[in-house]
Amino acid sequence: MRFEEYLSSLQNKTVAVIGIGVSNRPLVELLLSRGVAVTACDKKDRAALGPLAEELEGKGCRLQLGPDYLKDLREDVIFRTPGMRPDLPELAAAVGRGSVLTSEMEVFFQVCPCPIIAVTGSDGKTTTTTIIAELLRAAGRTVHLGGNIGHPLLAETGDISEGDIAVLELSSFQLMTMTHSPHIAVITNLAPNHLDVHRDYAEYISAKENIFTHQSAEDIAVFNADNEVTRSFIGRERGALRLFSRRETVERGTYLAAGPSGEGQAIWLVNETGRRAVLPLAGIKLPGVHNVENYMAAIAAVDGLVPDEIIRDFAGTFGGVEHRIELVRELDGVRYYNDSIASSPSRTIAGLNSFPERVILIAGGKDKGISYDSLGPVINDHVKLLILCGATAGVIRRSVEQAENYSGLEIVDVENYRQAVSLARGRAEAGDVVILSPASTSFDRFANFMERGRVFKEIVNELK
C-alpha cells in the first residue's frame, strides 16, 4: 500500500494514538493535518503536558489523559507506543470491540517505498545501525535513519523515494507484533534482556525473530554465528543467508583472519565473487572486540552496496555514538567514559572488555528482571574500584562478592553521580580509566539512558 492510500483510508475513521512522546508526536501532527479524528492518550496529566495540551487541542485533537488514559478505547485504529505490551487488558478489550491495533513502525513497513535494512539484537544494534547508515551515505545513497534511533519516519514517508534506503534500529517491543520484515535483516546477538516487560526469555527471542520470519526469497538475513541463539536461526531464513563470526570461517558473510600481509587480523568478506580482506582491525578507531563484531555485521549487510575503500576510510575516523563508550574528557591523565547505553550486564561486560587496564566502574540503576550472575566475575577481573549507585547496587554487589574469583575488590555505595564522580576523581591516578557503565536501566532516576549519560558528562566536565 502506498503512503497516500493509507492516509486516505483513515479519512472516515477514528484514530487513537497512545503516548504523546517523541516517537508518536509527528504521527499525531500528520493525522491532524489530514483531517483525521484523533484522540491522543497519555498517562501524563494536563499539567505535566504543559502547553502541548492546548496546542494539540487547538488543532482539533481530543485528549484522554491521566490514570484512565486507556479506559474504554473504541477508536477504529489504535497506534500503541513502543514499549507497551499489545496484550494489555484495555487494548485486548478494544480489539475485541473491533479496533485495529498497530504502531508507527508497523505502518511504516507497509507504506515505505524504498528498501529497508533493519538491525536488532541485545547489544550493539545502535552502533551497527549507525555504521550501516553512515557507510551508505558515504557511498552516495540517500539514507533515512529511524526506529529506535534517528527520528520517527512514518510522517516523512511522502519525502522518501524508491531509490533511497531506510536504515532502522528495531527493539523487541517494536517487533512483537510486526507482520513485515526488512529486505536486509541483521541480528547482532541475543541474551536475556527486558524481562521486566517480556513474560520470559522465550517471548523476547520470539519478538526478535520477527525481523526475518516475514522475509521473502529475495531478501537477506545476517546472523551472528558465534551467538548460541542467533546461530540456532540458521536454516530458518527465507532468503539469502550471510553470517559473521570471530571464531570460524563462514561460507558467505564476514569472518576474522590474518591480513593479506600476515600482520595483524582483518575482517574478510566472502561472497559469490570470492573472498577478500576488507578492513584491518588496526584500522578501526572504536575500541573493543564488540565493535569489531559490529563492523563485521555491518560489512556483511552492505556487501555489494559500499566499496571497500569507503569502509576503510570511515572506520579510521568514526569515533562512535553518544553514550556508547564515549570519551568525555581526559583530566590529569585520567580518561572518563560515558557508557550509559549499558542497561544490561552483557553491555557492561562488553564495555569492561574494551580496556586492557583495570578500570574504576560506576554502575547501578533500575532492575529489569535479569540475572547479574555473569557480571560479578568480569568485574572482579577488570575493575580496581567499584562505585555503586541506584536500585541494583545490592544485586551487583552480591554478584561480585559471591563470584568464585572475588578477592576483596573495594566496593563503595554512593547516593548520586556527583558523589560517584568525586570519589572516582579522588582515587584515580594518571593512566586510569573511569567509566559509567550501569548494567541497569535508567528509570530509577532518569527519563532514559540519554539523560543519564548527559548528567554524568555534565558532572565530569565541571571538574576543575
C-alpha positions in Angstrom: 0.0 0.0 0.0 1.2 3.5 -0.8 1.5 6.2 1.8 -1.2 8.4 0.4 -3.5 5.4 0.1 -3.1 4.6 3.7 -3.8 8.1 4.8 -6.9 8.2 2.6 -8.1 5.0 4.3 -8.2 6.8 7.6 -10.3 9.8 6.5 -13.6 8.4 7.7 -12.2 6.6 10.7 -11.4 7.5 14.3 -7.8 7.0 15.5 -6.3 6.8 18.9 -2.6 7.4 19.4 -1.2 6.1 22.7 1.7 8.1 24.1 2.4 11.7 23.1 6.2 11.3 23.3 8.9 11.7 20.7 8.0 8.7 18.6 4.3 9.4 18.2 4.0 13.2 18.2 4.9 13.6 14.5 2.2 10.9 13.8 -0.4 12.9 15.7 0.5 16.1 13.8 0.4 14.3 10.5 -3.0 12.8 11.1 -4.5 16.0 12.3 -3.1 17.9 9.3 -5.0 15.4 7.1 -8.3 15.9 8.9 -8.3 12.6 10.7 -10.3 12.4 14.0 -7.5 11.8 16.6 -7.6 11.0 20.3 -4.2 11.4 21.9 -3.9 9.2 25.1 -1.2 9.7 27.6 -0.7 8.8 31.3 0.6 12.3 32.0 -2.0 14.7 33.2 -2.7 18.1 31.6 -0.3 20.0 33.9 2.6 17.6 33.0 2.0 18.0 29.3 2.1 21.8 29.7 1.5 24.0 26.5 1.4 20.9 24.3 -2.1 20.0 25.5 -3.5 23.3 24.4 -1.6 23.2 21.2 -2.9 19.8 20.2 -6.5 20.7 21.2 -6.2 23.9 19.1 -5.5 21.6 16.1 -8.6 19.6 16.7 -7.1 16.7 18.8 -9.1 15.1 21.6 -7.1 14.3 24.7 -7.5 11.4 27.1 -5.1 11.9 29.9 -4.1 10.7 33.4 -4.6 7.3 35.1 -7.6 6.4 32.9 -5.9 7.2 29.6 -6.6 3.7 28.3 -10.1 3.4 29.6 -12.9 2.4 27.1 -10.9 2.8 23.9 -13.3 2.5 20.9 -11.4 4.1 18.0 -11.3 2.3 14.7 -7.5 2.3 14.7 -5.2 2.4 17.7 -1.5 3.2 17.5 0.3 1.8 20.6 3.5 3.4 21.8 6.8 1.4 21.7 7.3 -0.5 24.9 3.6 -1.0 25.6 2.5 -4.6 25.6 -0.1 -5.3 22.9 -2.0 -7.7 25.2 -2.8 -5.2 27.9 -6.4 -5.8 29.1 -7.5 -2.4 27.8 -6.0 -2.9 24.4 -7.3 -6.5 24.2 -10.8 -5.2 25.0 -10.6 -2.6 22.3 -9.5 -5.2 19.8 -12.4 -7.4 20.9 -14.7 -4.5 20.1 -13.3 -4.3 16.6 -10.4 -1.8 16.9 -7.3 -2.4 14.8 -4.1 -2.3 16.9 -1.0 -1.1 15.1 2.1 1.1 15.6 4.0 3.8 13.8 6.7 1.3 12.8 4.3 -1.4 11.6 2.6 1.1 9.3 5.9 2.4 8.0 6.9 -1.1 6.9 3.6 -1.3 5.0 4.0 2.0 3.1 7.8 2.6 2.8 8.6 2.9 -0.9 12.3 2.1 -0.6 14.3 -0.9 0.5 14.7 -1.3 4.3 17.7 -2.5 6.2 16.9 -3.2 9.9 19.1 -4.2 12.8 18.1 -5.8 16.1 19.9 -7.6 18.9 20.5 -7.3 22.7 23.8 -5.4 22.3 25.5 -3.4 19.6 22.4 -2.6 17.5 22.7 1.2 17.7 26.3 1.2 16.7 25.8 -1.3 13.9 22.8 0.6 12.6 24.8 3.8 12.6 27.7 2.3 10.8 25.4 0.9 8.1 23.7 4.2 7.6 26.9 6.2 7.5 28.6 3.8 5.1 25.7 4.0 2.7 25.7 7.8 3.0 29.4 7.9 2.3 28.7 5.7 -0.8 26.3 8.4 -2.1 23.0 6.9 -1.1 20.1 8.9 0.4 19.5 7.3 3.8 16.6 7.7 6.2 17.6 6.6 9.7 14.9 5.7 12.2 13.3 3.2 14.5 15.0 3.4 18.0 17.4 6.0 16.7 17.1 8.9 14.4 13.5 10.0 14.4 10.1 8.6 13.5 9.9 8.1 9.8 6.2 7.5 9.0 5.3 11.2 8.9 8.2 11.7 6.4 7.3 8.8 4.1 6.0 11.2 1.4 9.5 12.5 1.0 11.1 9.1 0.6 11.9 7.9 -2.9 12.2 4.4 -4.3 15.9 4.7 -4.8 16.6 5.7 -1.2 17.4 3.3 1.7 15.7 3.2 5.1 18.0 2.0 7.9 16.3 1.1 11.2 17.2 0.0 14.6 14.3 -2.1 16.0 13.7 -3.2 19.6 11.9 -6.3 20.7 8.9 -4.1 21.6 8.6 -2.7 18.1 9.0 -6.3 16.7 6.5 -8.0 18.9 3.5 -7.6 16.6 5.4 -7.0 13.3 4.0 -8.8 10.3 6.5 -7.4 7.8 10.3 -7.9 7.7 13.0 -5.8 6.1 14.8 -6.5 2.9 18.1 -7.0 4.9 17.7 -8.1 8.5 20.6 -8.1 10.9 20.7 -9.7 14.3 23.8 -8.7 16.3 23.4 -11.2 19.2 20.8 -12.2 21.8 21.0 -12.5 25.5 18.3 -12.1 28.3 17.0 -8.6 28.3 13.9 -6.6 29.1 12.5 -9.4 31.2 10.7 -6.7 33.2 8.4 -6.3 30.2 8.5 -9.6 28.4 6.9 -12.6 30.1 10.1 -14.6 29.7 13.3 -15.0 27.6 11.4 -17.2 25.0 8.9 -14.3 24.3 11.8 -11.9 23.9 13.5 -14.2 21.4 10.2 -14.7 19.6 9.8 -11.0 19.2 13.3 -10.6 17.8 12.7 -13.4 15.2 10.0 -11.2 13.5 12.8 -9.3 11.9 13.4 -12.1 9.5 10.4 -14.5 9.6 8.3 -12.4 7.2 11.1 -12.1 4.6 10.8 -13.4 1.0 13.2 -15.5 -1.1 14.6 -12.2 -2.5 15.6 -10.9 1.0 18.8 -11.3 3.1 19.3 -12.3 6.7 22.6 -11.6 8.6 23.1 -13.7 11.7 25.9 -13.9 14.3 27.3 -17.4 14.0 29.1 -17.1 17.4 25.9 -16.5 19.5 24.1 -19.6 20.6 20.6 -18.2 20.0 21.2 -16.5 16.6 23.1 -19.5 15.4 20.0 -21.6 16.0 18.2 -19.5 13.4 20.4 -20.8 10.6 18.2 -22.7 8.2 15.1 -20.8 9.1 15.8 -17.9 6.9 13.5 -17.3 3.9 16.1 -15.7 1.6 19.9 -15.5 1.3 21.9 -16.1 4.4 25.0 -14.1 5.5 26.9 -14.9 8.7 29.6 -13.1 10.7 32.0 -14.8 13.1 35.1 -14.1 15.0 35.7 -17.8 15.6 35.3 -19.5 12.3 35.4 -19.1 8.6 31.9 -18.7 7.0 30.7 -19.7 3.6 29.0 -16.3 3.0 29.5 -13.2 5.1 32.4 -11.9 7.2 35.0 -13.5 9.5 38.4 -12.8 11.1 41.7 -14.0 9.8 45.2 -12.7 9.4 45.6 -9.8 7.0 46.9 -10.4 3.5 50.4 -9.3 4.6 50.3 -11.6 7.6 50.5 -8.7 10.0 47.5 -8.4 12.4 44.0 -9.6 11.8 41.5 -8.3 9.3 37.8 -8.6 8.6 37.4 -10.8 5.5 34.3 -10.8 3.3 33.3 -13.9 1.3 30.6 -13.8 -1.4 29.8 -15.2 -4.8 32.9 -13.5 -6.3 35.4 -15.0 -3.8 36.9 -13.8 -0.5 39.0 -10.7 0.3 40.3 -8.7 3.3 38.1 -5.6 3.7 39.2 -4.0 6.9 42.3 -4.4 9.1 41.4 -4.4 12.8 44.2 -1.9 13.3 42.2 0.5 11.1 39.2 0.6 13.4 39.1 3.6 15.7 36.4 2.3 18.0 37.8 0.3 20.9 36.6 -3.2 21.9 36.0 -6.6 20.4 32.3 -6.0 20.4 32.8 -3.1 18.0 34.8 -5.5 15.7 31.6 -7.6 15.7 29.5 -4.5 14.9 31.7 -3.8 11.9 31.5 -7.4 10.8 27.7 -7.3 10.9 27.6 -4.0 9.1 30.0 -5.1 6.3 28.0 -8.3 5.7 24.9 -6.2 5.4 26.2 -3.6 2.9 28.0 -6.2 0.8 27.6 -5.0 -2.8 26.4 -1.6 -1.7 29.5 0.1 -0.4 33.1 0.0 -1.8 35.9 -1.4 0.4 37.8 1.9 0.4 34.9 3.8 1.8 34.6 1.2 4.7 38.3 1.6 5.5 38.2 5.4 5.4 35.1 5.5 7.6 36.4 3.0 10.2 39.6 5.1 10.7 37.6 8.2 11.6 34.4 7.1 13.3 34.5 7.7 17.0 31.3 6.1 18.0 27.8 7.0 19.1 27.0 9.2 22.1 26.6 7.3 25.4 28.5 4.2 24.0 31.9 4.1 25.5 32.1 7.8 24.7 35.3 9.5 25.8 34.0 12.5 27.8 37.4 14.1 28.6 40.9 13.4 29.9 41.9 15.2 33.1 45.2 14.8 34.9 45.9 11.8 32.8 42.6 10.1 33.7 40.1 9.2 30.9 36.4 9.5 31.7 34.0 7.4 29.6 30.2 7.6 29.3 28.7 4.1 28.5 25.2 5.0 29.7 23.7 2.8 27.0 24.8 -0.2 29.0 21.5 -1.1 30.5 22.2 -4.8 30.9 25.0 -6.9 32.4 26.1 -8.1 28.9 26.6 -4.5 27.7 28.7 -3.6 30.7 30.8 -6.8 30.2 31.5 -5.7 26.7 32.5 -2.3 27.9 34.8 -3.6 30.5 36.4 -6.0 28.0 37.2 -3.0 25.8 40.0 -1.8 28.1 43.3 -3.7 28.8 43.7 -2.0 32.2 41.6 -2.3 35.3 39.1 0.5 35.5 37.1 2.4 38.0 33.5 1.4 37.3 30.4 3.4 38.2 27.3 1.1 38.0 23.8 0.6 39.1 20.3 1.7 38.2 16.8 0.1 37.9 16.4 -3.7 37.8 14.7 -5.2 34.7 14.4 -8.7 35.9 17.5 -10.3 34.5 20.4 -12.2 36.2 23.5 -10.4 37.2 25.5 -13.6 37.9 27.6 -13.3 34.8 28.7 -9.7 35.7 30.4 -10.4 39.0 33.4 -12.4 37.7 34.1 -9.9 34.9 34.0 -7.0 37.4 36.5 -8.9 39.6 38.8 -9.4 36.6 38.6 -5.9 35.2 37.8 -3.4 37.9 40.0 -1.8 40.5 37.3 0.2 42.3 33.5 -0.4 42.0 31.3 2.5 42.8 27.6 1.6 43.1 24.6 3.9 42.9 20.9 3.1 42.3 18.3 0.3 42.9 20.5 -2.5 41.6 23.5 -1.6 43.8 22.9 -4.5 46.1 22.3 -7.0 43.3 25.6 -6.1 41.6 27.5 -6.2 44.9 26.2 -9.7 45.6 27.2 -10.9 42.1 30.8 -9.6 42.7 31.1 -10.9 46.3 29.6 -14.3 45.5 31.8 -14.9 42.4 34.5 -17.6 42.7 37.2 -15.1 41.7 36.3 -12.5 44.4 39.4 -11.4 46.2 38.3 -8.4 48.2 37.6 -5.8 45.4 36.8 -2.5 47.1 33.1 -1.6 46.6 31.7 1.8 47.7 28.0 2.8 47.7 27.1 6.4 47.0 23.9 8.4 46.8 24.3 10.0 43.4 26.5 10.6 40.4 28.1 13.7 41.8 29.4 11.7 44.7 30.4 8.9 42.4 32.5 11.2 40.1 34.0 13.0 43.1 35.1 9.7 44.6 36.5 8.4 41.3 38.4 11.6 40.7 39.9 11.4 44.2 41.0 7.8 43.8 42.1 7.8 40.1 45.7 8.1 39.1 47.3 9.2 35.8 46.6 6.4 33.2 43.4 5.2 34.9 40.0 4.9 33.2 36.8 5.9 34.9 33.7 4.6 33.2 30.0 4.9 33.8 28.5 1.6 32.6 25.4 1.0 34.8 24.4 -2.6 33.7 20.9 -1.4 34.5 18.1 0.8 33.1 18.0 4.5 34.0 14.3 4.6 35.1 15.0 4.7 38.8 16.3 8.3 38.5 16.2 9.4 34.8 13.8 9.6 31.9 16.1 7.5 29.7 19.8 6.5 29.3 20.4 9.7 27.3 19.5 11.9 30.2 21.6 9.7 32.5 24.6 10.0 30.2 24.3 13.7 29.8 24.1 14.3 33.5 27.2 12.2 34.0 29.0 14.2 31.3 28.0 17.5 32.8 29.4 16.5 36.2 32.6 15.2 34.6 33.1 18.4 32.5 32.6 20.5 35.6 35.7 19.0 37.2 38.5 21.6 37.7 
